[in-house]
Amino acid sequence: MKSPVILMNFTHVYEQESFTKNKKFAWIDCTDITGTDCYCDKDAMRILKERIAAFPPEGIHFIDSGNHHYMSKLWTDKIASPFSLVVFDHHPDMQPSLFDDMMSCGSWVEDVLDTNPNIRKLCIVGASDELIGKVNPVYSNRLIFYSEKALDHEEAWKNFSAFHLNEPVYISVDKDVLNRESAITNWDQGSLSLSELEKLLVIILKNEHVIGIDICGECSTTLSLFKMQQYERINSRVNEELVRLFVHYS
């Protein structure tokens, strides 16, 4: 893995997080784009593609809150050769969009499988069993699940350690896979601790060729000032730790 750390600024939240005070980080201002919250309309999609056109899929991409997780599709669309995608998320993000002409933060994974000719395998880690059970079985030949419940058992960790993909890997992390002691997000959250997430990431980083990574799950800016400052400190520490981990193993 190489190339820059990129901050996609949709909600101004990164402006408040201390980990971003690094002059080497590249900022992409998205605060002026309408039609981006949870759903991304056609005009917003066109502008976002223009904004990221100069940046490669390699590197670390911070994409703001989980409401903008559809940006993972735009980053992986830039990969020009076969790859596999590993998604750490409490939600599979494979619900059909309510609007045919809009991609959503809850449908983007299905959109990748439907439209990207280079995707070979997709592994989702940490999703709830209930939501996994609702995934359309038509995708089963390309999907691998390590559910939140399965990761409570040592055997699942052994299986994950032996897990290998034949193609380069792109990683997408939604911090809602973590428990609320580790991160604070807009959505209901999973039960992984930060140390458990890091152990899983290290397995991939040490054994696979990683193209790039994106991270979302920042908290809403509509909270009280005290709560917002508290949550920003927690999330900033997680983001800083993930950057350190990825840079170390790159």
RADAJO-V433095 format. One record per residue. D_CENTER is the distance of its C-alpha to the mean C-alpha in whole Angstrom. Layout:
BEGIN
d_center=D_CENTER
d_center=D_CENTER
END
This chain:
BEGIN
d_center=16
d_center=18
d_center=18
d_center=17
d_center=14
d_center=13
d_center=13
d_center=13
d_center=15
d_center=15
d_center=17
d_center=18
d_center=17
d_center=16
d_center=20
d_center=20
d_center=18
d_center=20
d_center=18
d_center=18
d_center=22
d_center=21
d_center=23
d_center=22
d_center=18
d_center=18
d_center=18
d_center=17
d_center=19
d_center=18
d_center=20
d_center=22
d_center=21
d_center=21
d_center=20
d_center=16
d_center=16
d_center=14
d_center=16
d_center=16
d_center=20
d_center=22
d_center=23
d_center=19
d_center=18
d_center=21
d_center=21
d_center=17
d_center=18
d_center=21
d_center=19
d_center=16
d_center=19
d_center=20
d_center=17
d_center=16
d_center=13
d_center=14
d_center=13
d_center=10
d_center=9
d_center=8
d_center=8
d_center=10
d_center=10
d_center=8
d_center=11
d_center=9
d_center=6
d_center=9
d_center=9
d_center=7
d_center=10
d_center=12
d_center=11
d_center=11
d_center=14
d_center=16
d_center=16
d_center=20
d_center=20
d_center=19
d_center=16
d_center=14
d_center=10
d_center=9
d_center=6
d_center=7
d_center=7
d_center=11
d_center=11
d_center=11
d_center=11
d_center=14
d_center=16
d_center=19
d_center=18
d_center=21
d_center=22
d_center=23
d_center=22
d_center=19
d_center=16
d_center=14
d_center=10
d_center=12
d_center=13
d_center=11
d_center=11
d_center=14
d_center=15
d_center=13
d_center=16
d_center=18
d_center=19
d_center=17
d_center=20
d_center=19
d_center=16
d_center=18
d_center=16
d_center=13
d_center=12
d_center=11
d_center=11
d_center=12
d_center=13
d_center=16
d_center=19
d_center=20
d_center=17
d_center=17
d_center=21
d_center=20
d_center=19
d_center=21
d_center=23
d_center=23
d_center=20
d_center=21
d_center=22
d_center=19
d_center=17
d_center=17
d_center=16
d_center=16
d_center=16
d_center=16
d_center=20
d_center=20
d_center=19
d_center=22
d_center=24
d_center=25
d_center=25
d_center=22
d_center=21
d_center=24
d_center=22
d_center=19
d_center=21
d_center=23
d_center=20
d_center=20
d_center=19
d_center=21
d_center=19
d_center=17
d_center=13
d_center=10
d_center=7
d_center=3
d_center=3
d_center=4
d_center=8
d_center=10
d_center=10
d_center=12
d_center=16
d_center=17
d_center=19
d_center=16
d_center=14
d_center=15
d_center=13
d_center=14
d_center=14
d_center=15
d_center=14
d_center=14
d_center=17
d_center=15
d_center=16
d_center=15
d_center=17
d_center=17
d_center=13
d_center=14
d_center=17
d_center=15
d_center=13
d_center=16
d_center=17
d_center=15
d_center=16
d_center=19
d_center=20
d_center=18
d_center=18
d_center=14
d_center=14
d_center=11
d_center=8
d_center=5
d_center=4
d_center=5
d_center=8
d_center=11
d_center=14
d_center=17
d_center=19
d_center=22
d_center=23
d_center=26
d_center=26
d_center=27
d_center=24
d_center=22
d_center=23
d_center=22
d_center=19
d_center=18
d_center=20
d_center=18
d_center=14
d_center=16
d_center=17
d_center=14
d_center=12
d_center=15
d_center=15
d_center=12
d_center=14
d_center=17
d_center=16
d_center=14
d_center=17
d_center=19
d_center=18
d_center=18
END
